Amino acid sequence: MMKLYGYWRSSASYRVRIALALKGVEVEYIAVNLREGEQAQGEHLSRNPQGFVPVLELEDSTQLTQSLAIMDYLDATFPEPALMPSDAILRSKILAASLAIASDISPIQNLSVLNYIKAKHGQDGEGAKTWAAHWITQGFTALEAIAQQYDTPYLMTDQPRFFECCLVPQVYNARRFDVDMDQFPKLNAIDSLCRKHPAFIKAAPENQADAAP
């Protein structure tokens, strides 16, 4: 069985858990406690020198990193249901929207960045929250404009795919940072629809064995 090294509240880990659940792929889940710094210790650094989660370890001990790269591997290895459409233009548009979250929004509001601006730039918890909320709001404003162009229940499609694996964890973070999701009605509707889906329920942070009380 494959192993997934992750953290219950990590949005990148959450993305991969959703993808696994959508495809019905079972893995052994091994928690890496980010709050206790386990990601920066030698054992985990041997899996991923960046010190990030998730890491997907295959049956032959090959270790894969970066959530979107892992999702791409899963889509290539377990083709049904497909996370990406076959149409090249639609695929490119969905990937672009997914990268807007995974590359532009998420990295500048993750735990290591928030800890850095608190430690090095004199911000308290409220200042860090304001920072995170600003960048989430800016990114979601652009994504809402894109989503409004399509009359589909999910982004450009009639079923949850690659983008929804990225969106739902980011909305989870948005609510943690007190972002008003009512200003993004289409994104909010997609998130609400996803959170009723069994795969998204299974992958939710609060349903993980390492979830904090």
N, C-alpha and C positions, 0 to 999 in steps of 0.2 A: 504494500500500500504506500502511496505517496505521502509525504509529510509536509504540512504547512506550518512554518514558523511565523507567528504573528502576534498581534496584540488586539484585544477586544475593541478598543476605541480608535485604533489606527484606521484612518480612512482608506489607505492603500490596502491594508489587510482586508477591510470590509469589501472593497471592490472585488477582490479575488474570491472571497467567500461567496459573494453573490453569483459570480460566474460559475464556480464549482457547483453551487446549488441548482442553478438553472440547467446545467448539463447533467445533474444527477450523479456527479463524481464524488465519491467518498474519500476523504483523506484523514490521516492521523494529525490532529491539531496539537501543536506544541507552543505554549505561551512564552513570549519574550516580554518581560515586564519593562516597558519604556520608562515608567515612573521611577523604577529602581535602577535604571541605567544598564540593564542587562544587554542592551543592543550595542553598547560600547565595550563590552568585555571580550576577551580573547576568543571564547568559544563561539560567540555569534559573529565576531569579525572574521573568523575563518570561513564562515558561510557567505558573508557579504562584507567585504572590506569597507563599504560605505557606512556600515553600522545601521542599516535601515531594515525595516520589515515591509512586506513579507518576503520570505524565501520559500520557494516550492522545491522540495527535494524529491526527485523521481526515484523509481524503484531501483535504478542502477546507481544511485547516489549522486547523479548529476544535480547541481543546484542552480535554480533559476531565480533571478531577481528582477526588480522593477515590475510593478503591478500590471501595467499595460502590456509589457512583454510577456508576462505570465499568461494574461488573458488571451493574447494572440496565440501562444503555444496551445492553450486549452482548445481554442477554436480550431486550430489545425489538427489536433490530435483526436478531439471528440467533436466531430462536425455537426452533430444534431443535439439540440437546436442551435442554429448558427447565431453567433453574436454579431456578425457582420453580414450585410446583404451582398449578393453577388455583383450587383450593379456597381461599376467602378466609381462613378460620380457620387452616388449615394453613400458608398463606403467612405470616400474621401471626406464628404461633408460630416458624416457621423464621427469619423476619427478626429476631424478638426475640432468639433464641439467637445469631444471627450478630452482632447489635449488642452483645451481652454481651461478645463477643471484640473486635470492631473499635472499639467506643466506650468500653468499661470496662476491659478487661484490657490490650490492646495499647498504648494511648497512654501509660500510666504506666510502661512498661518499655522504651520505645524508646530509641534511641541518644541523642537530644537530652536526654531526661529523665535518663538515667543519667549523662551527662556533666555535667549541671547539678548533681546532688546530690553528685557527686565534687568539682566545682570550688567550689561555694558552701556545701556543708554538711559538708565534711571527710570524706567517705566515700572509702575506697579501693576497689579493684576487688572485693574480697570483700564489702564493705558494699553496693555497688551490686548485686551478684549476689543477696545476701540480700533486698534490697528487691524486685527483680524476681520472685524465686521466691515471695515472700509473696503478691504480688498475683495471680500466675498460679494459685497453689494455691487462693486464695480464690475466684477466678472459676471455676476448673475444678470445685471442690466443688459449686457450684450447678449447673453444666451437667451434671455427672455425675448429679445427682439428677433432672434433667429427662430425660436420656437413658435412665435406668433405667426410666422409665415406658412405654417403647415397645419392642415385640418386633420390631424391624426392623433390617436390617443397617447402615443409615445412620440418621441422626437423623430419625425419623418417616417415612422413605421407603425404597424398595428400590433407589435409585440415588443416586450422589453429586450433591448440588445446592449451593445457595448456601451453606449452613452448612458443608459440608465444604471449600469453598474457603477459608473462614475458619479452620476448626479445624486443618487440617494445618500451615499455617505457624505457628500458635500452639503446637502440640505440638513443632514443630522448635525454637522458641525455648525452650520449657519444658525440653527436654533440654539445650540450651546452658547453661541456668541451674541444671542439676542437680536439677530437679524430678522426684521419683519418680513416674513415670506408672503404676506398678502400683496406686497407690491410686485410680486412675480407670479401672477395667476396661472400661467401655463406651466411653468416649472413646478409650482405647487400642486397643480392637478396631476402632473406626471408622477410626482413623488407620492401623492396620496394613493394613486392607482397601484403603483409598485408595492407600497407597503402592505397591501392586501394580498399580494402574491405569495404563495407558500415558500418560494425560493428566497425571497427578500425577508420574510419572517424568520426563516431558519438562519439567515446570515446576520440578522440584526445584532448590534453590540450587546444589548441586554440579554440575549439568548446564548451568549458564549460562556463556556465553563470558567473562564478567567475574569468575567465581568466583576467589577467592584460593586459592593453592596450600595 
